[in-house]
């Protein structure tokens, strides 16, 4: 059996193993380690770190240079003069990320603008990440794909790329055709172009590609946030996740660039979500790491043909039935369950493995809870299934998240130290998994860039 995404062999035996172990034991062990490392204050039922996720990791030094000059940039002043590390050192970073994150770990392939690497090198990095069991996501401004048609398809077909994040906002300087956009709405044609590029790449390669949109938020763009949220929601077939990042005074960010509070940002976000049926309610029950670091809404979307999409939360605040389902899910060792990039056989076996974990619970309480949630949409399971088949109903998901990076002052505060200990986003530096905030605001990024390095050749994995 060959994986149609990575072109790597997968055994039937490996798929059948999922019948007994839908969540690999290695993942469970790493989840326990993350959970035990958390301060007891953050060990809530809705805590994703240690319950569902082992965190997220990123590379550093693989290509510090960027061809943009953004006003909100977290790179150091000397990034464009720093030389990329050798491929073998990049592979060792990926090995460290794999040991920390476990199977299907979220690994951001990032630094400056990594799509400026020689295409063969970026393909080699992606292939190596896939080979050792990571899911790599290329972080990019997206303009290289506009300048080099066919590059995205090559990363998908040769590198096994299945995830990408494109950063678009008005702080960027250097983009082809958008010298100095006045507001986020002026960038709508660019977002449309990127969406079309991703749809075309999927069509040409017949391979999946999930995409996120990221943007830096300043006071100047705060009132434009609703437009971007609304656009991404309507184009969620491409950008199923929107990541908003309030600007932090780190790196070469323009001094005095006005920031925003998390509450002001989410006031704008919630205003849009309310138009699609999601009541304003403040932070939900789901958290990842320290509550001051990340806020997210993981949403289901129900849309009938000709009607406005309707949003609903996966976990409803104040519903004991939802709390009980989540508690039962984790109690049965299903935390970390992940179907991303499964082959068809693996997906069937993993789902069957969930059933075999506790058939009475799956066919009893879990089934009744799912039917109740479907009834809440004004339909029934048979009708929903049929209308999906004939294309009358669309049901999928959408995620809005904000990441709140610290500056050097926040980093040294008591709260900052608390946040570092609960950080879910880490980078391998000298074998240690270091918080990204410590890399950006604590001087580690510049220290890494200042080290002498040689651009060595390395035998590329087949």
C-alpha positions in Angstrom: 0.0 0.0 0.0 1.4 3.4 -1.0 0.4 6.7 0.6 -1.1 8.8 -2.2 0.1 12.0 -0.4 3.7 11.2 0.4 4.4 8.4 -2.1 5.9 6.4 0.8 5.0 2.8 1.4 2.5 2.0 4.2 1.8 -1.5 5.3 -1.6 -3.1 5.7 -0.3 -4.4 9.0 0.3 -0.8 10.1 -3.3 0.1 9.3 -4.7 -2.9 11.1 -2.7 -2.0 14.2 -5.0 1.0 14.5 -7.8 -1.4 15.3 -6.1 -2.1 18.6 -4.4 1.2 19.0 -6.3 4.1 17.4 -4.1 6.5 19.4 -0.4 5.3 19.3 1.1 4.5 22.7 3.9 6.9 22.0 1.4 9.7 21.6 -0.3 8.8 24.8 3.1 8.8 26.7 3.9 12.3 25.3 0.5 13.6 26.2 1.0 12.4 29.8 4.3 14.2 29.9 2.8 17.5 28.7 -0.1 17.2 31.2 2.2 16.5 34.1 4.4 19.4 33.2 1.5 21.9 33.4 0.8 23.9 36.5 -2.3 22.4 38.3 -4.1 25.7 37.6 -4.2 25.0 33.9 -5.2 21.3 34.2 -8.8 21.9 33.2 -11.1 19.6 31.4 -10.9 21.9 28.3 -7.2 22.1 28.3 -5.9 20.8 24.9 -2.2 20.6 25.8 -1.7 17.2 27.3 -5.3 16.1 26.6 -5.5 16.3 22.8 -2.2 17.9 21.6 1.5 17.6 22.5 2.1 21.1 21.3 3.5 22.7 18.1 7.0 23.1 17.0 9.0 25.2 14.5 12.4 25.2 12.8 15.0 28.0 13.1 17.9 29.0 11.0 16.9 27.1 7.9 16.5 30.3 5.9 16.7 33.5 8.0 16.5 35.9 5.0 13.2 37.4 3.8 12.6 39.5 0.7 9.9 41.6 2.5 10.5 44.5 4.9 7.4 44.4 7.1 6.7 46.9 9.8 5.8 44.1 12.2 8.6 41.6 11.8 9.9 39.3 14.5 13.2 38.5 12.8 16.4 40.1 14.1 18.1 43.0 12.5 20.8 40.8 11.0 18.5 38.1 9.6 19.1 38.9 6.0 22.9 38.5 6.5 22.6 35.2 8.3 23.4 32.1 6.3 21.0 29.1 6.3 22.1 26.1 8.3 23.1 22.9 6.5 20.4 20.4 5.6 21.8 17.8 8.0 21.3 20.3 10.9 17.8 21.0 9.7 17.1 17.2 9.7 18.4 17.0 13.3 16.0 19.8 14.3 13.2 17.8 12.8 14.3 14.7 14.7 14.1 16.7 17.9 10.7 18.0 17.0 9.5 14.4 16.3 10.8 13.2 19.7 9.0 16.1 21.4 5.7 16.1 19.4 5.3 12.4 18.6 3.5 10.9 15.6 1.6 13.4 13.4 3.3 16.3 15.3 2.6 19.8 14.0 5.9 21.1 12.6 6.1 24.6 11.2 8.7 24.9 8.5 9.6 28.5 9.0 12.3 31.1 9.7 12.5 34.0 7.4 10.9 33.2 4.1 11.6 29.5 3.5 10.1 29.4 0.0 13.2 31.3 -1.1 15.3 28.1 -0.4 16.3 26.1 -3.5 13.2 24.1 -4.4 15.1 20.8 -4.1 16.2 21.7 -0.5 12.7 22.6 0.6 11.4 19.4 -1.0 14.1 17.4 0.9 13.1 19.1 4.2 9.4 18.2 3.7 10.1 14.7 2.6 12.3 14.1 5.7 9.7 15.5 8.0 7.0 13.2 6.5 9.3 10.2 6.6 9.9 10.5 10.3 6.2 11.0 11.1 5.7 14.7 11.3 3.1 16.8 9.5 5.0 19.8 8.2 3.3 23.2 7.5 5.1 25.7 5.3 4.8 29.2 6.7 5.0 31.8 3.9 4.0 35.2 2.7 2.8 33.4 -0.5 4.4 35.7 -3.0 7.0 33.1 -4.2 4.1 31.0 -5.5 2.9 34.0 -7.5 6.4 34.6 -8.9 7.1 30.9 -9.5 4.1 29.1 -11.0 4.2 25.4 -10.3 6.3 25.6 -7.2 3.4 24.8 -4.9 2.4 21.8 -6.9 6.0 20.6 -6.8 6.1 20.8 -3.0 2.8 18.8 -2.9 3.8 16.1 -5.4 7.5 15.7 -4.5 7.6 16.9 -0.9 4.3 15.5 0.3 3.1 19.0 1.5 -0.4 18.9 2.9 -0.5 22.0 5.0 0.4 25.6 4.4 -0.1 29.0 6.1 -0.1 32.2 4.1 0.5 35.5 5.9 -1.3 38.5 4.4 -1.8 41.9 6.1 -1.1 45.6 5.7 2.1 45.6 7.7 3.8 43.8 4.8 6.2 45.7 2.5 7.6 44.2 -0.7 4.6 42.4 -2.1 4.2 42.2 -5.9 1.4 44.7 -6.9 0.6 45.8 -3.4 3.1 48.5 -2.4 1.3 50.2 0.4 -2.3 48.9 0.9 -4.5 51.3 2.8 -6.5 48.7 4.7 -7.2 44.9 4.8 -10.1 45.2 2.4 -7.6 46.5 -0.2 -5.9 43.1 0.0 -9.1 41.1 -0.8 -8.0 40.6 -4.5 -4.7 39.1 -3.2 -6.5 36.7 -0.8 -8.8 35.7 -3.7 -5.7 35.1 -5.9 -4.1 32.9 -3.2 -7.3 30.9 -2.7 -7.5 30.3 -6.4 -3.9 29.2 -6.5 -4.6 26.6 -3.8 -7.8 25.4 -5.4 -5.9 25.0 -8.7 -3.0 23.2 -7.1 -5.5 20.7 -5.6 -7.2 20.2 -8.9 -4.0 19.7 -10.9 -2.3 17.3 -8.4 -5.5 15.6 -7.2 -3.9 15.9 -3.7 -5.3 17.5 -0.5 -3.9 20.8 0.8 -5.1 22.4 4.0 -4.5 26.1 4.4 -4.5 28.6 7.2 -4.4 32.4 6.9 -2.3 34.4 9.4 -2.2 38.1 9.9 -0.6 40.6 12.3 -3.0 42.9 14.0 -2.2 46.5 14.9 -4.5 49.3 16.0 -4.5 50.5 12.4 -6.0 47.2 11.2 -8.2 46.3 14.2 -11.4 47.6 12.6 -10.6 45.6 9.4 -10.6 42.3 11.3 -14.3 41.6 10.8 -13.9 41.8 7.0 -11.0 39.2 7.1 -13.0 36.9 9.4 -16.0 37.1 7.2 -14.0 36.5 4.0 -12.2 33.4 5.5 -15.5 32.0 6.7 -17.0 32.2 3.2 -13.8 30.7 1.8 -13.3 28.1 4.4 -13.0 25.4 1.8 -9.4 26.8 1.4 -8.7 28.7 4.6 -10.3 26.6 7.3 -8.2 28.4 10.0 -7.6 32.1 10.6 -4.8 33.0 13.0 -4.7 36.5 14.3 -1.5 37.7 16.0 -1.6 41.0 17.9 1.7 42.8 17.2 4.5 42.4 19.8 7.5 44.8 20.1 10.1 42.2 19.3 12.7 41.7 16.5 12.7 44.4 13.9 9.1 45.5 14.5 8.8 49.2 13.9 9.1 51.0 17.3 5.9 52.5 18.4 3.7 50.4 16.1 0.4 50.5 18.0 -0.7 47.2 19.4 -4.2 45.9 20.4 -5.6 44.2 23.5 -6.9 40.6 23.2 -10.3 41.8 24.4 -10.5 44.5 21.7 -9.5 41.9 19.0 -12.1 39.4 20.1 -14.8 42.0 20.3 -14.4 42.4 16.5 -14.2 38.7 15.9 -17.3 37.9 18.0 -19.3 40.5 16.2 -18.8 38.7 12.9 -19.5 35.2 14.4 -22.7 36.5 16.0 -24.0 37.3 12.5 -23.7 33.6 11.7 -25.6 32.5 14.8 -22.9 32.2 17.5 -23.8 34.2 20.6 -21.2 36.5 22.2 -20.0 34.7 25.3 -16.4 35.5 26.0 -13.7 32.9 26.1 -14.9 29.3 25.7 -14.0 26.3 27.7 -11.2 25.2 25.3 -7.7 26.3 26.0 -4.2 25.4 24.9 -1.4 26.0 27.3 -1.5 29.2 29.4 -4.8 31.1 29.0 -3.0 34.3 28.3 -1.1 32.8 25.3 -3.9 31.6 23.0 -7.6 32.0 22.5 -9.6 30.0 20.0 -13.0 29.1 18.7 -13.3 25.7 17.1 -16.6 25.8 15.3 -18.8 23.6 13.2 -20.5 25.1 10.2 -23.9 24.0 8.9 -25.0 25.5 5.5 -28.0 24.6 3.5 -28.0 25.5 -0.2 -29.1 29.2 -0.7 -28.9 29.9 3.1 -26.4 31.7 5.3 -23.9 29.4 7.1 -24.8 28.7 10.7 -22.1 28.3 13.3 -22.2 26.1 16.3 -19.6 25.3 19.0 -18.1 21.9 19.3 -18.2 22.2 23.1 -21.1 24.3 24.5 -20.5 26.3 27.6 -22.8 25.2 30.5 -23.9 21.9 28.9 -23.3 19.0 31.3 -23.8 16.5 28.4 -20.9 18.1 26.5 -18.7 18.1 29.6 -19.5 14.4 30.2 -18.8 13.4 26.6 -15.4 15.1 26.7 -14.6 13.5 30.1 -15.6 10.1 28.8 -13.6 10.6 25.6 -10.3 11.3 27.5 -11.1 8.7 30.1 -11.1 6.0 27.4 -7.6 7.0 26.1 -8.9 8.7 23.0 -7.1 12.0 23.5 -4.7 12.6 20.6 -7.0 10.9 18.1 -6.0 12.3 14.7 -7.2 11.3 11.2 -5.2 13.9 9.3 -3.4 12.4 6.3 -4.6 8.9 6.9 -5.0 6.7 3.9 -8.6 5.4 3.3 -7.7 2.1 5.0 -6.1 3.8 8.0 -9.1 6.0 8.4 -11.5 3.0 8.4 -9.3 1.1 10.8 -8.8 4.0 13.2 -12.5 4.7 13.3 -13.2 1.0 14.0 -10.5 1.1 16.7 -12.5 3.9 18.4 -15.6 1.7 18.3 -13.7 -1.3 19.7 -12.3 0.8 22.5 -15.7 0.7 24.2 -18.6 -0.4 21.9 -21.3 0.1 24.5 -20.3 3.8 25.1 -19.8 4.6 21.4 -23.2 3.0 20.4 -24.9 4.3 23.5 -24.1 7.7 25.1 -21.8 9.0 22.3 -24.3 8.1 19.5 -27.2 9.7 21.5 -25.1 12.9 22.0 -24.3 13.1 18.3 -28.0 12.6 17.3 -29.0 15.3 19.8 -26.4 17.7 18.3 -27.7 17.0 14.8 -31.3 17.6 16.0 -30.2 20.9 17.3 -29.4 21.9 13.7 -33.1 21.2 12.8 -32.5 18.0 11.0 -32.0 14.2 11.5 -29.0 12.0 10.8 -30.5 10.2 7.8 -31.7 13.4 6.3 -28.3 15.1 6.9 -26.5 12.2 5.3 -28.8 12.2 2.2 -28.7 15.9 1.7 -24.9 15.9 1.9 -24.8 13.2 -0.8 -27.0 15.2 -3.2 -25.1 18.5 -2.4 -28.0 20.3 -0.7 -26.2 20.6 2.7 -22.6 21.4 3.5 -21.3 20.7 7.0 -17.7 21.4 7.9 -15.6 23.3 10.4 -13.9 26.7 10.9 -11.4 27.8 13.5 -10.4 31.3 14.6 -7.4 31.6 16.9 -5.3 34.4 18.3 -1.7 33.9 19.5 -0.4 36.5 21.9 3.4 36.8 21.7 5.3 38.5 24.5 7.8 41.4 24.4 10.9 41.5 26.5 9.2 43.3 29.4 6.3 40.8 29.6 8.8 37.9 29.3 10.6 38.9 32.5 7.4 39.3 34.5 6.0 36.7 36.9 3.1 36.1 34.5 5.6 35.8 31.6 7.5 33.1 33.4 4.3 31.3 34.0 3.5 31.5 30.4 6.9 30.2 29.4 6.5 27.1 31.5 3.1 26.3 29.9 4.2 27.2 26.3 2.8 24.9 23.6 4.9 26.5 20.7 8.5 25.6 20.9 11.7 25.6 18.9 14.7 23.2 19.2 17.8 25.2 20.2 20.9 23.2 21.2 18.7 20.1 21.9 16.4 22.1 24.2 12.8 22.8 23.3 12.5 26.5 23.9 9.4 28.7 23.9 9.0 30.8 20.8 8.5 33.9 23.0 12.0 33.2 24.5 13.4 32.9 21.0 11.8 36.2 19.8 11.9 38.3 22.9 14.8 36.8 24.9 17.5 37.2 22.3 17.9 33.6 21.3 17.0 34.1 17.7 19.8 36.6 17.2 22.2 34.3 19.1 21.4 31.4 16.7 21.9 33.6 13.7 25.2 34.9 14.9 26.7 31.4 15.0 29.1 30.6 12.1 27.7 28.0 9.7 28.5 26.4 6.4 26.0 25.7 3.8 26.9 22.0 3.5 25.5 19.6 0.9 23.6 16.6 2.2 22.4 13.4 0.5 18.7 14.1 -0.1 16.3 11.4 1.1 14.8 9.4 -1.7 
